[in-house]
Amino acid sequence: MIESMEPAVIKAGRLIDGTGGKVQEDVGILVLKGRIAAIGHRDAIEAPADARVIDLGRRTLLPGMVDAHMHFFGVPSHELHKLPTEREAYRVLRAAGEAKKMLEAGITAARCLGSSVGPDLCRAINEGHVPGPRIMAAGEFICSTDGTWDHIALPIDWARSLDMIADGVENLRAIVRRRVRRGAQVIKVGLSKGHHHHHNHAWGDDPHDEVAAFSLEEVRALVDEAHLNQLKVSAHCIGDEAVRNALDGGVDVIEHGYGITEDTRRRLVDENALLVSTICQLYYHEEAFDPYHYPQHEREVYRRHIAQMREDFQKSLSLGVRYALGTDLIGFPTHPQNAAAREFEFAVDWGMGAMQAIVSGTAVSAEAMGLQKDIGTVETGKLADMIAVDWDPLADITELQRVRFVMLGGNVVVDKTKSILLH
């Protein structure tokens, strides 16, 4: 995306700035060259004579939402078996349409944590060819042989042709280098998997009965190589051993992170670790059970995971574990990425306060991306990535599902405020 050079003043009734601080009333925000230049009272903000004035009335202004974990696969979400055979060009074009819908829904940044089309889509957005959020893309997943995403029903040669599989220290270093060469901005690795007798290989049938997918030596080698290339590492971790391997191995961000013991939970707090929530995708699976004819054993697995994730989320939250909000949504029709605002709703339903959820889904998620200096809060010097809703999301968090105004880098992407004037 290209930041706007047009100066603008945005006026709103309230500002929730993403820091967790006091809500500001009757605000004016000056935007210059795509960044926030000043914040003050709506009637006192000084601006250039040619500045565009955007009056949002009594609406609430917030930082754009940041989805810390999602995927652009570029195939229908209920037809993932097409991933090895569908043409890459089609997948990128389909993903571009999904990215546009995300931005229009108020998701101004996201991490695509596993998809071969992610880096190219990110480049096209950054160069201004297609509209979309600020994307940080991992490229393809990394897993061990028979690991998290190894399609064990496929012949091994076909599975290896996808370049997801690496075993041993040197091969893991090499696959990280290949990801860097292909434009990855973050590394995604799978540290847990189900037992060989489980129905669900990637997630496992039981969060407390998971298998470590890599040795600690392998994890440390992958992380070291990523850090040498100045990339963060995010790890799929379900079960206690995987989370401990992530902590011991220096992983930057832990995805999912449930099915753990109290000792491991305390380590997460003591080490200021960052977990990503991913509540959405399990609920969307549940909503798809009947219309997409999920077999009974899959329904039981996902319900077991929902129950365990909820229990661990609440325990971890009460202990002070830090959460970024990520959805793990994978696309239409069953898991639409533009529904990321529901992660805020589920987090609040599971025990987060509304303000904490907003901070987790903006500032903390920006930290998970490593972009906290530029996005995630509405503060002077940050990029002008902002959204507005009609009413107060602190009173009703579902307001975030009804975004009326979206600005990205000073560019107005959506403005539905003119049809309804709020005083």
Buried (B, 14 or more C-beta within 10 A) or exposed (E): BEBBEBBBBBBBBBBBBBBBEEEBEBBBBBBBEBBBBBBBEBEEBEBEEEBBEBBBBBBBBBBBBBBBBBBBBBBBBBEBEBBEEBEEEEBBBBBBBBBBBBBBBBBBBBBBBBBBBBBBBBEBBEEEEBBBBBBBBBBBBBBBEBBBBBBEEBEEEEBBEBBBBBBBBEBBBEBBBBBBEBEBBBBBBBBBBBEEEBEBBBBBBBBBEBBBBBBBEBBBBBBBBBBEEEBBBBBBBBBBBBBBBBBEBBBBBBBBBBBBEEEBBBBBEEEEBBBBBBBBBBBBBBEBBEEEEBEEEBBBBBBBBBEBBBBBBEBBBEEEBBBBBBBBBBBBEBBBBBBBBBBBBBBBBBBBBBBBBBBBBBBBBBBBBBBBEBBBBBEEEBBBBBBBBBBBBBEBBEBBBBBBBBBBBBBBBBBBBEEEEEE
